[in-house]
């Protein structure tokens, strides 16, 4: 079976580790579901959500150049829920403000990969930490300067 990113596939769980589960996709293909992609809720123990030999539906997130297949159980479930929701007329991404000007809102994009989320988290954390250091330094200087 030829896999493509975004495709929903079914596979049998063949192994469980503390960081994810390994899945047999058939035709000698295997993939891995990272612990962060098992459920939309916090997962501390994977075995609370799946067990070996379970057959689960997953979404293909990435296929590496080395052939490694990254999968997501939670995104397959989210996609299924979205497909089963009744269709509503879509609103324009621009909403009118009270003074007849437009306020543009960004479209929601598909969640990023785990690595992208971690990089964004690190960057945000570093920025916040830097701001805190700067504020502490400024507060320290103002105390020293006011005592002279």
MDAnalysis code that builds the backbone (N, CA, C; Angstrom):
import MDAnalysis as mda
import numpy as np

u = mda.Universe.empty(444, n_residues=148, atom_resindex=np.repeat(np.arange(148), 3), trajectory=True)
u.add_TopologyAttr("name", ["N", "CA", "C"] * 148)
u.add_TopologyAttr("resid", np.arange(1, 149))
u.add_TopologyAttr("resname", ["UNK", "UNK", "UNK", "UNK", "UNK", "UNK", "UNK", "UNK", "UNK", "UNK", "UNK", "UNK", "UNK", "UNK", "UNK", "UNK", "UNK", "UNK", "UNK", "UNK", "UNK", "UNK", "UNK", "UNK", "UNK", "UNK", "UNK", "UNK", "UNK", "UNK", "UNK", "UNK", "UNK", "UNK", "UNK", "UNK", "UNK", "UNK", "UNK", "UNK", "UNK", "UNK", "UNK", "UNK", "UNK", "UNK", "UNK", "UNK", "UNK", "UNK", "UNK", "UNK", "UNK", "UNK", "UNK", "UNK", "UNK", "UNK", "UNK", "UNK", "UNK", "UNK", "UNK", "UNK", "UNK", "UNK", "UNK", "UNK", "UNK", "UNK", "UNK", "UNK", "UNK", "UNK", "UNK", "UNK", "UNK", "UNK", "UNK", "UNK", "UNK", "UNK", "UNK", "UNK", "UNK", "UNK", "UNK", "UNK", "UNK", "UNK", "UNK", "UNK", "UNK", "UNK", "UNK", "UNK", "UNK", "UNK", "UNK", "UNK", "UNK", "UNK", "UNK", "UNK", "UNK", "UNK", "UNK", "UNK", "UNK", "UNK", "UNK", "UNK", "UNK", "UNK", "UNK", "UNK", "UNK", "UNK", "UNK", "UNK", "UNK", "UNK", "UNK", "UNK", "UNK", "UNK", "UNK", "UNK", "UNK", "UNK", "UNK", "UNK", "UNK", "UNK", "UNK", "UNK", "UNK", "UNK", "UNK", "UNK", "UNK", "UNK", "UNK", "UNK", "UNK", "UNK", "UNK", "UNK"])
u.atoms.positions = np.array([
    [0.844, -1.178, 0.000],
    [0.000, 0.000, 0.000],
    [0.888, 1.239, 0.000],
    [0.620, 2.151, -0.898],
    [1.346, 3.408, -0.987],
    [0.744, 4.392, 0.000],
    [1.549, 4.885, 0.947],
    [1.071, 5.830, 1.953],
    [1.305, 7.253, 1.496],
    [0.419, 8.157, 1.923],
    [0.620, 9.572, 1.656],
    [0.250, 10.367, 2.909],
    [0.893, 11.490, 3.088],
    [0.640, 12.340, 4.250],
    [-0.814, 12.802, 4.229],
    [-1.467, 12.714, 5.386],
    [-2.866, 13.103, 5.509],
    [-3.833, 11.943, 5.371],
    [-3.340, 10.825, 4.881],
    [-4.175, 9.642, 4.669],
    [-4.545, 9.010, 6.014],
    [-5.760, 8.491, 6.113],
    [-6.190, 7.737, 7.292],
    [-5.953, 6.260, 6.985],
    [-5.209, 5.601, 7.866],
    [-4.890, 4.186, 7.675],
    [-5.271, 3.405, 8.926],
    [-5.352, 2.111, 8.763],
    [-5.661, 1.230, 9.880],
    [-4.465, 0.318, 10.092],
    [-4.116, 0.109, 11.361],
    [-2.975, -0.744, 11.648],
    [-3.113, -1.424, 12.990],
    [-2.268, -2.426, 13.189],
    [-2.300, -3.229, 14.412],
    [-1.114, -2.843, 15.294],
    [-1.375, -2.554, 16.559],
    [-0.321, -2.175, 17.489],
    [0.516, -3.405, 17.819],
    [1.832, -3.279, 17.553],
    [2.739, -4.404, 17.770],
    [3.664, -4.196, 18.959],
    [3.812, -2.965, 19.407],
    [4.705, -2.706, 20.533],
    [4.354, -1.406, 21.218],
    [4.563, -1.373, 22.535],
    [4.281, -0.176, 23.316],
    [5.531, 0.175, 24.116],
    [5.950, 1.440, 24.037],
    [7.083, 1.932, 24.817],
    [6.603, 3.102, 25.661],
    [7.499, 3.679, 26.468],
    [7.097, 4.835, 27.262],
    [6.989, 6.104, 26.430],
    [7.454, 6.092, 25.187],
    [7.371, 7.288, 24.340],
    [6.396, 7.150, 23.175],
    [5.799, 5.976, 22.982],
    [4.850, 5.817, 21.892],
    [4.545, 4.360, 21.608],
    [3.845, 4.151, 20.488],
    [3.475, 2.792, 20.094],
    [3.943, 2.534, 18.665],
    [4.301, 1.281, 18.406],
    [4.692, 0.864, 17.068],
    [3.530, 0.115, 16.441],
    [3.325, 0.352, 15.145],
    [2.140, -0.148, 14.455],
    [2.547, -0.872, 13.173],
    [1.930, -2.030, 12.940],
    [2.102, -2.771, 11.694],
    [1.021, -2.291, 10.742],
    [1.450, -1.713, 9.622],
    [0.511, -1.174, 8.642],
    [0.225, -2.163, 7.514],
    [0.819, -3.355, 7.588],
    [0.637, -4.344, 6.529],
    [1.675, -4.162, 5.448],
    [1.820, -5.170, 4.611],
    [2.768, -5.147, 3.500],
    [4.171, -4.746, 3.953],
    [4.593, -5.283, 5.098],
    [5.935, -5.041, 5.659],
    [6.194, -3.569, 5.987],
    [5.159, -2.785, 6.191],
    [5.331, -1.386, 6.570],
    [4.986, -1.222, 8.049],
    [5.792, -0.421, 8.737],
    [5.529, -0.113, 10.138],
    [5.556, 1.392, 10.326],
    [4.962, 1.826, 11.416],
    [4.962, 3.238, 11.751],
    [4.970, 3.402, 13.248],
    [5.094, 4.654, 13.688],
    [5.109, 4.926, 15.111],
    [4.177, 6.084, 15.444],
    [3.453, 5.921, 16.558],
    [2.605, 6.978, 17.088],
    [3.294, 7.490, 18.350],
    [3.720, 8.762, 18.341],
    [4.358, 9.351, 19.525],
    [3.308, 9.491, 20.622],
    [3.741, 9.459, 21.880],
    [2.820, 9.545, 23.017],
    [1.935, 10.792, 22.932],
    [2.458, 11.886, 22.380],
    [1.678, 13.128, 22.265],
    [0.583, 13.029, 21.211],
    [0.618, 11.979, 20.378],
    [-0.361, 11.809, 19.309],
    [-1.328, 10.657, 19.581],
    [-1.327, 10.126, 20.816],
    [-2.216, 9.017, 21.154],
    [-3.624, 9.508, 21.457],
    [-3.730, 10.601, 22.218],
    [-5.042, 11.101, 22.634],
    [-5.006, 12.614, 22.748],
    [-6.179, 13.231, 22.654],
    [-6.248, 14.687, 22.800],
    [-6.164, 15.096, 24.267],
    [-6.232, 14.128, 25.184],
    [-6.046, 14.420, 26.607],
    [-4.623, 14.024, 27.002],
    [-4.214, 14.431, 28.201],
    [-2.870, 14.125, 28.677],
    [-2.708, 12.611, 28.843],
    [-1.600, 12.086, 28.337],
    [-1.325, 10.656, 28.419],
    [-0.081, 10.458, 29.286],
    [-0.277, 9.899, 30.472],
    [0.893, 9.576, 31.294],
    [1.242, 8.099, 31.138],
    [0.241, 7.263, 30.911],
    [0.456, 5.826, 30.707],
    [-0.268, 5.407, 29.430],
    [0.502, 5.098, 28.405],
    [-0.065, 4.760, 27.096],
    [-1.004, 3.565, 27.188],
    [-0.666, 2.609, 28.035],
    [-1.474, 1.388, 28.139],
    [-2.887, 1.658, 28.657],
    [-3.148, 2.855, 29.193],
    [-4.504, 3.228, 29.579],
    [-5.366, 3.525, 28.350],
    [-4.715, 3.739, 27.192],
    [-5.436, 4.121, 25.980],
    [-5.443, 3.026, 24.915],
    [-4.353, 2.280, 24.811],
    [-4.254, 1.220, 23.804],
    [-3.518, 0.023, 24.396],
    [-3.675, -1.112, 23.737],
    [-2.917, -2.300, 24.144],
    [-2.439, -3.018, 22.888],
    [-1.458, -3.896, 23.075],
    [-0.927, -4.626, 21.923],
    [-2.036, -5.419, 21.249],
    [-1.930, -5.525, 19.937],
    [-2.879, -6.212, 19.058],
    [-4.163, -5.437, 18.808],
    [-4.317, -4.232, 19.399],
    [-5.460, -3.377, 19.046],
    [-5.310, -2.961, 17.587],
    [-6.416, -2.889, 16.873],
    [-6.421, -2.362, 15.520],
    [-7.011, -0.957, 15.608],
    [-6.227, 0.044, 15.193],
    [-6.635, 1.444, 15.336],
    [-6.507, 2.192, 14.020],
    [-7.288, 3.260, 13.905],
    [-7.195, 4.147, 12.744],
    [-6.256, 5.285, 13.115],
    [-5.394, 5.652, 12.166],
    [-4.407, 6.686, 12.388],
    [-4.272, 7.561, 11.158],
    [-3.822, 8.772, 11.377],
    [-3.552, 9.690, 10.280],
    [-2.046, 9.719, 10.046],
    [-1.637, 9.657, 8.781],
    [-0.220, 9.727, 8.438],
    [0.216, 11.189, 8.541],
    [1.156, 11.456, 9.447],
    [1.650, 12.821, 9.652],
    [2.865, 13.128, 8.793],
    [3.738, 12.140, 8.682],
    [4.985, 12.387, 7.976],
    [5.574, 11.053, 7.511],
    [6.215, 11.105, 6.366],
    [6.959, 9.950, 5.878],
    [8.368, 10.453, 5.606],
    [9.304, 10.016, 6.430],
    [10.683, 10.481, 6.314],
    [11.379, 9.911, 5.096],
    [12.488, 10.558, 4.734],
    [13.279, 10.071, 3.607],
    [13.802, 8.667, 3.873],
    [13.962, 8.337, 5.159],
    [14.446, 7.010, 5.535],
    [13.316, 5.989, 5.599],
    [12.083, 6.424, 5.278],
    [10.951, 5.510, 5.253],
    [10.181, 5.439, 6.560],
    [10.632, 6.169, 7.589],
    [9.929, 6.143, 8.871],
    [8.596, 6.865, 8.725],
    [7.546, 6.229, 9.253],
    [6.189, 6.771, 9.131],
    [5.731, 7.255, 10.504],
    [5.411, 8.554, 10.597],
    [4.870, 9.131, 11.825],
    [3.353, 9.157, 11.716],
    [2.684, 8.670, 12.769],
    [1.235, 8.523, 12.742],
    [0.596, 9.238, 13.933],
    [-0.715, 9.492, 13.842],
    [-1.455, 10.117, 14.928],
    [-2.827, 9.480, 15.069],
    [-3.074, 8.936, 16.245],
    [-4.409, 8.392, 16.541],
    [-5.374, 9.538, 16.818],
    [-4.913, 10.545, 17.586],
    [-5.818, 11.636, 17.969],
    [-6.255, 12.466, 16.762],
    [-5.384, 12.690, 15.808],
    [-5.768, 13.496, 14.641],
    [-6.720, 12.742, 13.728],
    [-6.610, 11.430, 13.682],
    [-7.570, 10.633, 12.911],
    [-8.940, 10.731, 13.562],
    [-8.983, 10.681, 14.901],
    [-10.256, 10.798, 15.621],
    [-10.843, 12.199, 15.450],
    [-9.984, 13.229, 15.516],
    [-10.453, 14.611, 15.328],
    [-11.024, 14.800, 13.932],
    [-10.343, 14.236, 12.931],
    [-10.817, 14.365, 11.554],
    [-12.156, 13.661, 11.386],
    [-12.299, 12.495, 11.996],
    [-13.558, 11.751, 11.899],
    [-14.684, 12.543, 12.541],
    [-14.420, 13.143, 13.725],
    [-15.440, 13.975, 14.386],
    [-15.822, 15.163, 13.515],
    [-14.825, 15.785, 12.891],
    [-15.088, 16.947, 12.032],
    [-15.925, 16.545, 10.819],
    [-15.654, 15.360, 10.275],
    [-16.419, 14.888, 9.115],
    [-17.852, 14.549, 9.495],
    [-18.074, 14.128, 10.732],
    [-19.411, 13.741, 11.178],
    [-20.250, 14.915, 11.671],
    [-19.624, 16.086, 11.836],
    [-20.386, 17.262, 12.268],
    [-21.295, 17.725, 11.139],
    [-22.494, 18.204, 11.482],
    [-23.353, 18.753, 10.427],
    [-22.692, 19.979, 9.794],
    [-22.801, 20.067, 8.491],
    [-22.185, 21.184, 7.786],
    [-22.976, 22.465, 8.016],
    [-22.280, 23.499, 8.413],
    [-22.883, 24.829, 8.569],
    [-22.314, 25.722, 7.482],
    [-23.073, 26.729, 7.110],
    [-22.510, 27.670, 6.137],
    [-21.264, 28.315, 6.728],
    [-20.204, 28.385, 5.931],
    [-18.965, 28.975, 6.425],
    [-19.070, 30.482, 6.448],
    [-18.531, 31.047, 7.528],
    [-18.507, 32.502, 7.648],
    [-17.273, 33.022, 6.942],
    [-17.358, 34.254, 6.504],
    [-16.216, 34.914, 5.891],
    [-15.158, 35.116, 6.961],
    [-13.878, 34.997, 6.605],
    [-12.823, 35.152, 7.594],
    [-12.702, 36.612, 8.044],
    [-13.348, 37.511, 7.355],
    [-13.359, 38.906, 7.786],
    [-14.684, 39.177, 8.478],
    [-14.621, 39.818, 9.618],
    [-15.843, 40.181, 10.316],
    [-15.942, 41.688, 10.359],
    [-17.176, 42.199, 10.282],
    [-17.352, 43.637, 10.279],
    [-17.299, 44.179, 11.688],
    [-16.560, 45.231, 11.869],
    [-16.535, 45.930, 13.144],
    [-17.663, 46.945, 13.139],
    [-17.914, 47.551, 14.274],
    [-19.056, 48.466, 14.400],
    [-18.920, 49.698, 13.520],
    [-17.718, 50.102, 13.152],
    [-17.548, 51.310, 12.343],
    [-17.393, 50.995, 10.852],
    [-17.927, 49.862, 10.412],
    [-17.912, 49.434, 9.014],
    [-16.522, 49.171, 8.453],
    [-15.535, 49.016, 9.307],
    [-14.228, 48.591, 8.828],
    [-14.120, 47.085, 9.059],
    [-13.207, 46.467, 8.390],
    [-13.072, 45.024, 8.522],
    [-11.968, 44.669, 9.509],
    [-12.222, 43.628, 10.279],
    [-11.228, 43.072, 11.178],
    [-10.921, 41.682, 10.655],
    [-9.683, 41.475, 10.253],
    [-9.313, 40.195, 9.658],
    [-8.858, 39.251, 10.740],
    [-9.293, 38.010, 10.634],
    [-8.847, 36.993, 11.578],
    [-8.120, 35.910, 10.806],
    [-7.074, 35.409, 11.408],
    [-6.287, 34.366, 10.755],
    [-7.071, 33.064, 10.720],
    [-6.876, 32.303, 9.654],
    [-7.518, 30.994, 9.568],
    [-6.781, 30.040, 10.495],
    [-7.529, 29.127, 11.090],
    [-6.902, 28.113, 11.931],
    [-6.255, 27.093, 11.013],
    [-4.998, 26.807, 11.287],
    [-4.303, 25.813, 10.474],
    [-4.236, 24.504, 11.237],
    [-3.893, 23.474, 10.536],
    [-3.766, 22.158, 11.151],
    [-2.659, 22.217, 12.196],
    [-2.817, 21.519, 13.316],
    [-1.768, 21.538, 14.338],
    [-0.424, 21.135, 13.750],
    [0.620, 21.740, 14.278],
    [1.967, 21.489, 13.787],
    [2.474, 20.131, 14.264],
    [3.593, 19.720, 13.727],
    [4.188, 18.475, 14.200],
    [4.709, 18.687, 15.613],
    [5.010, 17.615, 16.303],
    [5.511, 17.701, 17.669],
    [6.786, 18.536, 17.723],
    [7.685, 18.326, 16.770],
    [8.943, 19.067, 16.758],
    [8.690, 20.558, 16.587],
    [7.756, 20.929, 15.711],
    [7.438, 22.345, 15.504],
    [6.831, 22.949, 16.764],
    [5.944, 22.175, 17.434],
    [5.357, 22.673, 18.672],
    [6.428, 22.865, 19.743],
    [7.382, 21.936, 19.837],
    [8.457, 22.065, 20.824],
    [9.341, 23.270, 20.517],
    [9.670, 23.479, 19.248],
    [10.487, 24.631, 18.881],
    [9.786, 25.930, 19.219],
    [8.488, 25.996, 18.952],
    [7.724, 27.212, 19.270],
    [7.670, 27.413, 20.785],
    [7.484, 26.328, 21.527],
    [7.450, 26.414, 22.986],
    [8.791, 26.929, 23.521],
    [9.896, 26.383, 23.003],
    [11.227, 26.817, 23.443],
    [11.434, 28.301, 23.156],
    [11.055, 28.722, 21.952],
    [11.240, 30.115, 21.570],
    [10.421, 31.030, 22.471],
    [9.158, 30.676, 22.706],
    [8.291, 31.484, 23.564],
    [8.835, 31.527, 24.980],
    [9.293, 30.385, 25.480],
    [9.846, 30.321, 26.834],
    [11.077, 31.200, 26.964],
    [11.958, 31.138, 25.968],
    [13.171, 31.951, 26.005],
    [12.826, 33.437, 25.980],
    [11.834, 33.828, 25.186],
    [11.432, 35.235, 25.124],
    [10.865, 35.695, 26.461],
    [10.004, 34.881, 27.058],
    [9.420, 35.243, 28.347],
    [10.487, 35.320, 29.432],
    [11.409, 34.354, 29.425],
    [12.483, 34.344, 30.416],
    [13.358, 35.582, 30.257],
    [13.637, 35.950, 29.025],
    [14.436, 37.141, 28.750],
    [13.727, 38.400, 29.261],
    [12.416, 38.488, 29.024],
    [11.640, 39.630, 29.516],
    [11.676, 39.703, 31.039],
    [11.538, 38.555, 31.706],
    [11.584, 38.537, 33.169],
    [12.944, 38.988, 33.683],
    [14.012, 38.524, 33.057],
    [15.357, 38.925, 33.471],
    [15.523, 40.438, 33.317],
    [15.032, 40.962, 32.193],
    [15.153, 42.395, 31.929],
    [14.373, 43.198, 32.972],
    [13.161, 42.758, 33.313],
    [12.351, 43.454, 34.304],
    [13.010, 43.412, 35.674],
    [13.566, 42.263, 36.045],
    [14.259, 42.151, 37.327],
    [15.477, 43.053, 37.374],
    [16.225, 43.110, 36.271],
    [17.407, 43.962, 36.205],
    [17.005, 45.427, 36.314],
    [15.943, 45.830, 35.607],
    [15.456, 47.210, 35.681],
    [14.987, 47.555, 37.093],
    [14.265, 46.647, 37.738],
    [13.785, 46.877, 39.099],
    [14.961, 46.995, 40.055],
    [15.978, 46.176, 39.871],
    [17.164, 46.211, 40.725],
    [17.897, 47.528, 40.556],
    [18.020, 47.979, 39.312],
    [18.711, 49.268, 39.033],
    [17.950, 50.438, 39.638],
    [16.619, 50.398, 39.530],
    [15.830, 51.530, 40.068],
    [15.926, 51.598, 41.591],
    [16.025, 50.458, 42.258],
    [16.194, 50.450, 43.711],
    [17.554, 51.025, 44.090],
    [18.592, 50.623, 43.377],
    [19.940, 51.110, 43.666],
    [20.073, 52.593, 43.344],
    [19.453, 53.012, 42.245],
    [19.544, 54.395, 41.831],
    [18.785, 55.337, 42.745],
    [17.678, 54.865, 43.319],
    [16.855, 55.701, 44.199],
    [17.443, 55.888, 45.564],
    [18.381, 55.036, 45.981],
    [18.958, 55.116, 47.315],
    [20.107, 56.086, 47.379],
    [20.610, 56.540, 46.264],
    [21.778, 57.439, 46.260],
    [21.420, 58.827, 46.592],
])
